[in-house]
Amino acid sequence: MDFAFSDEQEELRRTVRAFLADTSPETEVRRLMETPEGFDRALWRRLGSELGVLGLAVPEEYGGAGCGPVEVGVVLEETGRALLCAPFLSSAVLATTALLGSDDEEARKRLLPGLVAGESVATLALTEDSARWDAAGIGLTARATGGSWLLTGHKTFVLDGACADVVLTVARTEDGIGVFLVEGDAAGLKRAPLPTLDPTRRQARLDYDGVRATRLRTHGDGWDLVSQVLDRAAVALAAEQVGVASRALDMAVEYAKVRHQFGRPIGSFQAVKHLLADVLLEVESARAAAHYALLAAEGESPELPAVASLAKAFCSDACLTATRENIQVLGGIGFTWEHPAQLYLKRAKTSQLLFGDPAYHRELLARRIGMEAGEGAA
């Protein structure tokens, strides 16, 4: 397995980084996180039509680029560095992956071109009050009636749920778990933004009162599809966490070079050197874990479930460590609202919990490789 990025992938990285430097500087991030939607629709369309990154993993027949998870991971690493305020994870990863993994050609043809072009936004509504990421946490019900389905219940912590044009909703039916297509303006659907620690990534609570929906055709039980989507989303988020951690490390190193105490840069002090070296080791190890998981996803490797949990657990910890230590190096200025360090720490903390925290994924990893949770901890 070749761990090196290709020349084309590195060019993609440079292109995305330059684009985000122009369109998503800190000032724009702070402006957008105060707006009702939390992102710029015009920029979203540019990401699709001009940059072409919203459909990287989508086959050309649906308007995509026909690439794979590694290219998506390259983009996510850069969006993480820039703290991009946009529904990339929810629409271009969660919803798009669910549609591609389904057996519903009609839904793919109808929805994917708009998602790829940035003309629309979709998301996946899974978690409820229990905040569980497994099938046991699904309480929202779907009842068949007159050729369609009616959904009753609620979802919470839904990424970009208040602004999505289409909500792929996971619900419980008489014959198991199903995934249902719900229009964002459907009658009986109430959407309320949630106050969150990270203002750069929006979440919402969705209440369903007999909402009419269409069932997405899937291979077998719908939970099989959801489980595959969650594994790939965990890998994608791990790549984004590498970007967040990398930027935090760069920020700390830059400051250590220019901040002087006792007549010399603080970066020359042994304690600071060791701290930054430890963070560098964490970041590069996280990058290796995320890249291996992306390659496993691209190759449809049977290892994917295990390495997805491994990458999510390790990258979550590394990202939180890097953003915390950044503030430690910055000192007092790192605790202020005016400095961006706090925004990276908040993204790191919320990402640590998204799709399951490290403890959850370590237990999941132990089960997936055939070990008991207790043996894995030992």
C-alpha positions in Angstrom: 0.0 0.0 0.0 1.5 3.3 -1.1 1.2 6.0 1.6 2.5 8.8 -0.6 0.0 11.3 -2.1 0.1 11.5 -5.9 1.1 14.6 -7.7 -2.5 15.2 -8.7 -3.7 14.9 -5.1 -1.0 17.3 -3.9 -2.1 19.7 -6.6 -5.6 19.4 -5.4 -4.4 20.2 -1.9 -2.6 23.4 -3.1 -5.6 24.5 -5.1 -8.1 24.0 -2.3 -5.7 25.7 0.2 -5.3 28.7 -2.0 -9.0 28.9 -2.7 -9.9 28.8 1.0 -7.2 31.4 1.8 -9.0 33.8 -0.4 -12.6 32.9 0.4 -12.5 31.7 4.0 -10.1 33.7 6.0 -10.6 34.1 9.8 -12.7 37.3 9.3 -15.1 35.4 7.0 -15.3 32.5 9.4 -16.2 34.8 12.2 -18.8 36.6 10.1 -20.5 33.4 8.9 -20.7 31.8 12.3 -22.9 34.7 13.4 -25.4 34.4 10.4 -28.6 32.4 10.6 -27.6 29.7 8.1 -24.0 29.6 9.2 -22.6 29.4 5.6 -22.6 31.3 2.3 -24.8 29.7 -0.4 -22.9 31.5 -3.1 -19.6 30.1 -1.9 -21.2 26.7 -1.6 -22.1 26.8 -5.3 -18.6 27.9 -6.1 -17.2 24.9 -4.3 -19.4 22.7 -6.5 -19.4 24.4 -9.9 -16.0 26.2 -9.9 -13.8 24.0 -7.7 -15.6 20.7 -8.2 -14.9 19.4 -4.7 -18.5 18.6 -3.7 -18.7 15.6 -6.1 -15.1 14.3 -6.0 -16.2 10.8 -5.0 -19.4 10.9 -7.2 -19.4 9.0 -10.5 -19.3 11.1 -13.7 -22.8 10.0 -14.7 -24.2 12.0 -11.8 -22.0 15.0 -12.5 -19.2 14.1 -10.2 -15.4 13.8 -10.8 -15.2 10.0 -10.4 -12.4 10.2 -7.8 -12.4 8.5 -4.4 -12.2 8.9 -0.6 -8.5 9.9 -0.7 -9.3 13.0 -2.7 -12.2 13.8 -0.4 -9.8 13.4 2.6 -7.4 15.8 1.0 -10.1 18.4 0.8 -11.4 17.8 4.3 -7.9 18.2 5.7 -7.8 21.7 4.1 -11.3 22.6 5.2 -10.3 21.6 8.7 -7.2 23.9 8.6 -9.5 26.8 7.4 -12.4 25.9 9.8 -14.6 26.3 6.7 -18.2 27.2 7.6 -20.1 25.0 5.1 -22.1 21.8 5.2 -19.3 19.7 3.5 -19.3 16.9 6.0 -23.1 16.6 6.2 -23.9 17.0 2.4 -20.8 15.9 0.5 -19.9 13.1 2.9 -22.9 11.8 4.9 -25.8 12.3 2.5 -23.8 11.7 -0.7 -22.3 8.5 0.7 -25.7 7.2 1.7 -27.1 7.8 -1.7 -24.2 6.2 -3.5 -24.4 3.2 -1.2 -28.1 2.7 -1.6 -29.9 0.7 -4.3 -32.0 3.6 -5.3 -31.0 4.7 -8.8 -34.0 7.1 -9.1 -33.0 9.0 -5.9 -29.4 9.2 -7.1 -30.3 10.6 -10.5 -32.7 13.1 -8.8 -30.5 14.4 -6.0 -26.9 13.9 -6.7 -26.5 16.4 -9.6 -27.8 19.2 -7.4 -25.6 18.2 -4.4 -22.5 18.0 -6.7 -23.2 21.4 -8.2 -23.8 23.1 -4.9 -27.4 23.9 -5.8 -28.7 22.0 -2.8 -27.7 20.7 0.6 -28.6 17.4 2.2 -27.8 15.8 5.5 -28.3 12.5 7.5 -30.5 12.6 10.6 -29.6 9.7 12.9 -29.1 10.5 16.6 -31.8 11.2 19.2 -31.8 12.2 22.8 -29.7 9.1 23.8 -26.9 10.4 21.5 -26.3 6.8 20.5 -24.6 6.0 17.2 -26.0 2.5 16.9 -29.3 0.9 15.8 -30.5 0.7 19.4 -30.7 4.5 19.6 -33.3 4.7 16.8 -36.7 5.6 18.3 -38.3 7.6 15.5 -40.9 5.5 13.7 -42.0 5.2 10.1 -45.5 3.9 9.2 -46.5 2.8 5.7 -49.7 4.4 4.5 -51.2 4.8 1.0 -48.1 4.1 -0.9 -45.9 6.4 1.2 -44.6 6.7 4.7 -45.3 8.9 7.7 -42.6 9.7 10.2 -43.2 10.5 13.8 -40.6 11.3 16.5 -37.6 13.5 16.6 -33.9 13.7 15.8 -31.2 15.9 17.4 -27.6 16.9 16.9 -28.3 16.8 13.1 -25.5 18.4 11.2 -26.8 21.4 9.2 -30.3 20.1 9.9 -31.9 23.5 9.9 -30.8 24.5 6.4 -30.7 21.2 4.5 -33.0 21.0 1.5 -33.2 17.2 1.9 -33.0 15.2 5.1 -32.1 11.5 4.9 -33.8 10.3 8.1 -33.1 7.0 9.8 -36.3 5.5 11.3 -37.6 2.3 12.7 -40.2 0.3 10.8 -42.1 -3.0 11.4 -39.5 -4.8 9.3 -36.3 -3.1 10.7 -34.4 0.1 10.1 -35.1 2.2 7.1 -33.6 5.4 5.5 -36.2 7.9 4.3 -36.0 11.0 2.1 -37.7 14.0 3.6 -37.9 17.4 2.0 -36.7 20.2 4.2 -39.9 22.1 3.9 -42.2 19.1 4.4 -45.4 19.6 6.3 -45.2 18.6 9.9 -41.4 19.0 10.1 -40.1 21.5 12.6 -36.5 22.4 12.6 -34.7 24.3 15.4 -31.0 25.3 15.5 -29.2 24.1 18.6 -26.8 26.1 20.7 -23.4 24.4 20.3 -19.9 24.8 21.6 -18.5 25.1 18.1 -20.3 28.0 16.2 -18.6 27.0 12.9 -20.5 23.8 12.6 -24.3 24.0 12.9 -26.5 21.4 14.5 -30.3 21.2 14.8 -33.2 19.4 16.4 -35.9 18.1 14.0 -39.4 17.2 15.1 -41.5 14.9 12.9 -45.3 15.0 13.3 -46.6 12.6 10.7 -44.1 13.9 8.1 -44.6 12.3 4.6 -41.4 10.6 3.3 -40.1 8.3 0.6 -38.2 5.2 1.6 -34.7 4.9 0.1 -34.2 1.5 -1.4 -31.3 -0.3 0.2 -29.5 -3.6 0.0 -31.2 -5.6 2.8 -31.8 -3.9 6.2 -31.3 -0.1 6.2 -28.9 -0.3 9.1 -26.3 -2.0 7.0 -26.2 1.1 4.8 -26.1 3.5 7.8 -23.3 1.5 9.4 -21.2 1.8 6.2 -21.9 5.5 6.0 -20.8 6.0 9.6 -17.6 4.2 9.0 -16.8 6.3 6.0 -17.9 9.5 7.8 -15.6 8.6 10.7 -12.7 8.3 8.3 -13.6 11.6 6.6 -13.8 13.3 10.0 -10.4 11.9 11.0 -8.9 13.6 7.9 -10.5 16.9 8.9 -9.2 16.5 12.4 -5.7 16.1 11.0 -6.1 19.5 9.3 -7.3 21.1 12.5 -4.4 19.7 14.5 -1.9 20.6 11.8 -3.0 24.3 11.8 -2.9 24.4 15.6 0.6 23.1 15.5 1.7 25.6 12.9 0.1 28.4 14.9 2.0 27.3 18.0 5.3 27.1 16.2 4.9 30.5 14.5 4.2 32.1 17.9 7.1 30.3 19.6 9.5 31.8 17.0 8.4 35.4 17.5 7.4 35.6 21.2 10.5 36.6 23.3 11.1 36.1 27.0 14.4 36.7 28.8 15.9 38.1 25.6 15.3 35.1 23.3 12.4 33.3 21.5 10.4 31.0 23.7 10.8 28.3 21.0 14.5 28.1 22.1 13.5 26.9 25.6 13.8 23.1 26.1 10.3 22.7 27.6 8.7 24.4 24.6 10.8 22.4 22.2 9.8 19.1 23.8 6.1 20.1 23.9 6.0 21.0 20.2 8.0 17.8 19.3 5.4 15.7 21.1 2.6 17.4 19.3 4.4 17.0 15.9 4.6 13.2 16.6 0.9 13.1 17.4 -0.1 15.1 14.3 2.0 13.0 11.9 0.8 9.7 13.5 -2.7 10.9 13.1 -2.1 11.8 9.5 -0.8 8.3 8.9 -3.8 6.7 10.6 -6.2 8.9 8.6 -4.5 8.2 5.3 -4.4 4.5 5.9 -8.2 4.5 6.6 -8.8 6.6 3.5 -6.9 4.0 1.4 -8.9 1.2 3.0 -12.1 3.1 2.1 -11.0 3.6 -1.4 -10.0 -0.1 -1.9 -13.2 -1.4 -0.2 -11.0 -3.2 2.2 -12.5 -5.6 4.6 -10.3 -3.9 7.2 -12.3 -0.6 6.8 -14.6 -1.0 9.9 -11.7 -1.7 12.1 -9.4 1.0 10.8 -12.2 3.5 10.7 -12.7 3.2 14.4 -8.9 3.2 15.0 -8.5 6.4 12.9 -11.4 8.2 14.6 -10.2 7.4 18.1 -6.6 8.3 17.5 -7.2 11.4 15.4 -9.8 12.7 17.9 -7.2 12.5 20.7 -4.4 14.0 18.6 -6.6 16.9 17.5 -7.6 17.8 21.0 -4.0 17.5 22.2 -2.7 19.8 19.5 -5.3 22.5 20.0 -4.9 22.4 23.8 -1.1 22.6 23.6 -1.4 25.5 21.1 -3.2 27.5 23.8 -0.5 26.4 26.3 2.2 27.8 24.0 0.3 31.0 23.3 -0.3 31.7 26.9 -2.8 34.4 27.9 -3.6 35.6 24.4 -4.7 32.0 23.5 -7.6 32.3 26.0 -9.0 35.4 24.4 -12.1 35.6 22.0 -10.1 37.6 19.6 -7.5 34.9 18.9 -8.6 32.0 16.6 -7.0 29.3 18.9 -10.3 29.0 20.8 -12.2 28.2 17.6 -9.8 25.3 16.8 -10.2 24.0 20.3 -14.0 24.1 20.1 -13.9 22.3 16.7 -11.6 19.7 18.2 -13.8 19.0 21.1 -17.1 18.7 19.2 -15.4 16.6 16.5 -14.1 14.3 19.3 -17.8 13.5 20.2 -19.2 13.4 16.6 -19.9 9.8 15.3 -18.8 8.5 18.7 -16.1 9.5 21.1 -12.7 7.7 21.4 -13.8 5.4 24.2 -16.8 4.2 22.0 -14.6 3.6 19.0 -11.9 1.7 21.0 -14.6 -0.6 22.3 -16.0 -0.9 18.8 -12.5 -1.6 17.4 -12.0 -4.4 20.0 -15.3 -6.0 19.0 -14.5 -5.7 15.3 -11.1 -7.4 15.6 -12.6 -10.2 17.7 -11.5 -9.1 21.1 -13.6 -8.5 24.2 -13.7 -4.8 25.4 -11.9 -5.7 28.6 -9.1 -7.5 26.7 -8.7 -4.6 24.4 -8.3 -2.2 27.3 -5.7 -4.4 28.8 
